[in-house]
Amino acid sequence: MPEPLLDLVSVSVSYGEFKAIENASLRVTSSDFIGVIGPNGGGKTSLLKAILGLVPISGKIVFSPELQGGKKIGYLPQISTGDHSFPLTVTDVILSGLMMHKGLFSGMSAADRRKAAGVIDELGLRELSDSPLSELSGGQLQRVFLGRAVIGDPKLLLLDEPGNFVDSNFENDFYEKLRILNSRMAILMVSHDIGIISSHVRSFACVNRKLHYHPSAEITNEQLLGYGCPIQLITHGEVPHTVLKKH
């Protein structure tokens, strides 16, 4: 049986009078690849922030010993469309993922740089390793920040809308890299692109204030409506497409 990594038990998240998540329970095991779906404002990002300890909660989250203190949790937030012109290279950014484990002012060792080089190779960034962020495409940036999230060898990887800036040329490669990463870490991935991620995730958590777990990558429109997740129907086929409700 896969090893349990964390259990959310009756977790609620509130911002003042607004309750973003209400009484959510979910178990995440070491082999999981869970797609977190739901409407805008439904609480998907708040779920990730609760796991990271970035927002106060009621209820409890029980972590396995290796996840205690967040040291083995990687996080890829939504990429900002803001300014990436500051003078950091690809290698600098990926190495920065070790700072939370080593301390902000700790020097990077030769072993750290070898580790970063390995991540850079794995993500297909070798030719860009000394390039500044300002020269990168959206898809390349996404790979760099993914590298920062995984350089610490997490057991759990949290991704918030990772497909937002992935260019079409890299999309299949990006999800293939996530499949490979899933062989050594659990993944929770927030996404609105249900048609694409249904080919990659193993199960779904539908979040619209309440959380409903669906233990399969195949889910019907009726089930989504029953879960209170008014989103697009998931379909499968050779040609990507969307089925719209009659109107």
C-alpha positions in Angstrom: 0.0 0.0 0.0 1.2 3.6 -0.7 2.5 5.4 2.3 0.2 8.2 3.7 1.9 11.6 3.5 -0.8 13.8 5.0 -4.3 13.8 6.1 -6.6 16.8 6.0 -9.2 16.3 8.7 -12.2 18.6 8.7 -10.1 21.6 7.6 -11.7 25.0 7.1 -10.0 28.2 5.9 -11.6 31.7 6.4 -10.7 35.2 5.4 -12.6 37.4 7.9 -16.2 36.5 7.4 -15.6 34.7 4.1 -15.2 31.0 4.4 -12.9 29.8 1.5 -12.9 26.1 2.4 -15.4 24.4 4.7 -14.8 21.1 6.5 -12.5 19.5 3.9 -11.0 16.1 4.4 -8.4 14.4 2.1 -5.7 11.8 2.4 -2.6 12.1 0.1 -0.3 9.1 -0.3 3.2 8.8 -1.7 2.0 7.7 -5.2 -0.8 10.2 -5.7 -1.1 12.6 -8.7 -4.3 14.5 -7.8 -5.8 17.2 -10.0 -7.4 19.9 -7.9 -10.3 21.4 -9.9 -13.2 23.7 -9.3 -14.6 27.2 -10.2 -12.7 30.4 -9.8 -12.8 31.5 -6.1 -13.8 28.0 -5.0 -10.8 27.6 -2.7 -8.2 25.6 -4.7 -5.3 27.9 -4.0 -6.4 28.2 -0.3 -6.2 24.4 -0.1 -2.5 24.5 -1.1 -1.8 27.4 1.2 -3.4 25.5 4.1 -1.0 22.5 3.5 1.9 24.9 3.3 0.9 26.6 6.6 0.5 30.0 4.9 -3.1 30.5 6.2 -4.7 29.8 9.6 -7.0 26.8 9.6 -9.5 25.1 11.8 -9.5 21.3 11.9 -6.1 19.6 11.5 -3.5 18.5 9.0 -1.6 15.4 10.0 1.8 15.1 8.3 4.0 12.1 8.0 7.3 12.4 9.9 9.3 13.3 6.7 6.9 16.1 5.9 7.1 17.7 9.4 8.1 21.3 9.1 7.5 21.5 5.4 11.1 20.4 4.5 10.0 17.9 2.0 7.2 19.9 0.3 7.9 21.6 -3.0 5.7 24.4 -4.2 5.3 26.0 -7.6 3.0 29.1 -7.2 1.2 30.7 -10.1 3.8 32.5 -12.3 3.5 36.2 -12.2 3.2 38.1 -15.4 5.3 40.8 -13.7 8.9 41.9 -14.2 11.5 39.1 -14.6 14.3 41.5 -15.7 16.2 41.3 -12.4 19.7 39.9 -13.0 19.2 36.3 -11.9 20.2 33.4 -14.1 18.5 30.0 -14.5 21.0 28.4 -12.2 20.6 31.1 -9.6 16.8 30.6 -9.4 17.0 26.8 -9.2 19.7 27.0 -6.5 17.4 29.4 -4.5 15.2 26.4 -3.9 17.7 25.1 -1.4 17.7 28.3 0.7 14.7 27.2 2.8 16.7 24.1 3.8 20.1 25.7 4.2 19.2 29.2 5.4 19.1 32.4 3.5 22.7 33.4 4.1 24.3 30.0 3.7 26.8 29.6 0.9 26.1 27.1 -1.9 28.6 24.2 -2.0 30.0 22.4 -5.0 27.6 19.6 -4.3 24.7 22.0 -4.4 25.8 23.2 -7.8 26.2 19.7 -9.1 22.6 19.0 -7.8 21.3 22.1 -9.7 23.1 21.0 -12.8 21.4 17.6 -12.6 18.0 19.3 -12.3 18.8 21.6 -15.2 19.7 18.6 -17.3 16.5 16.8 -16.3 14.3 19.7 -17.3 16.1 20.3 -20.6 17.6 23.7 -19.6 21.3 23.1 -20.0 21.7 25.5 -22.9 20.0 28.2 -20.8 21.7 27.6 -17.5 23.5 31.0 -17.6 20.7 32.9 -19.2 18.9 35.7 -17.3 15.2 35.2 -16.7 14.4 38.2 -19.0 15.5 36.1 -22.0 13.1 33.2 -21.3 9.8 32.3 -22.8 6.8 31.5 -20.5 7.3 27.8 -20.9 11.0 28.1 -20.1 10.2 30.1 -17.0 7.8 27.4 -15.9 10.5 24.8 -16.2 12.9 27.0 -14.2 10.5 27.5 -11.3 9.6 23.8 -11.4 13.3 23.1 -11.0 13.4 25.4 -8.0 10.5 23.5 -6.5 12.0 20.0 -6.9 15.8 20.6 -6.2 15.2 19.8 -2.5 13.9 16.3 -3.4 10.4 16.8 -2.0 8.1 14.0 -1.2 5.1 16.2 -2.0 4.9 18.7 -4.9 2.2 21.4 -4.9 1.5 23.1 -8.3 -0.8 26.0 -8.7 -2.0 26.4 -12.4 1.3 25.2 -13.9 -0.1 25.2 -17.4 -0.8 29.0 -17.5 2.5 29.9 -19.2 3.5 26.7 -20.8 3.8 27.2 -24.5 2.2 24.7 -26.8 5.5 23.3 -28.0 6.5 22.4 -24.5 3.1 21.3 -23.1 3.4 17.6 -23.7 7.0 17.5 -22.5 6.0 19.4 -19.4 3.4 16.9 -18.4 5.7 14.0 -19.3 8.3 15.5 -16.8 5.6 15.6 -14.2 4.8 12.0 -14.8 8.5 11.1 -14.3 8.6 13.2 -11.1 5.5 11.4 -9.8 7.6 8.2 -9.7 9.4 9.7 -6.7 7.0 12.2 -5.2 3.2 12.8 -4.8 1.7 15.7 -6.8 -1.3 18.0 -6.1 -1.9 20.1 -9.2 -4.4 22.9 -9.3 -5.7 23.5 -12.8 -8.6 24.9 -14.8 -7.5 22.9 -17.9 -9.5 19.8 -17.2 -9.4 18.3 -20.7 -5.6 18.2 -20.7 -4.8 17.2 -17.1 -7.3 14.3 -17.2 -4.8 12.5 -19.4 -2.1 12.8 -16.7 -3.6 12.8 -13.2 -4.7 9.7 -11.4 -7.6 11.2 -9.4 -9.4 14.5 -8.8 -10.3 16.6 -5.8 -13.2 18.9 -6.7 -13.1 22.1 -4.6 -15.9 24.6 -4.3 -15.7 25.6 -0.6 -16.4 21.9 0.1 -14.0 19.2 -1.1 -15.1 16.0 -2.9 -12.5 13.4 -3.8 -13.0 11.3 -6.9 -10.5 8.3 -7.0 -10.2 8.1 -10.8 -9.0 10.2 -13.7 -12.3 9.7 -15.5 -15.2 11.7 -14.2 -18.6 12.6 -15.8 -20.4 15.9 -16.1 -23.1 14.6 -13.8 -20.6 13.8 -11.1 -19.0 17.2 -11.4 -22.4 18.8 -11.0 -23.2 16.5 -8.1 -19.9 17.6 -6.4 -20.9 21.3 -6.9 -18.0 21.9 -9.4 -19.6 23.7 -12.3 -16.8 23.3 -14.8 -16.3 21.9 -18.3 -17.0 18.2 -19.1 -13.9 16.0 -19.3 -13.5 14.2 -22.6 -10.9 11.9 -24.1 -9.9 11.5 -27.8 -7.2 12.1 -30.3 -8.2 15.7 -31.0 -8.5 18.1 -28.0 -12.0 19.4 -27.7 -14.5 20.9 -25.3 -18.1 19.8 -24.9 -20.4 22.7 -24.0 -23.7 22.3 -22.2 -26.8 23.1 -24.3 -27.7 26.8 -24.3 
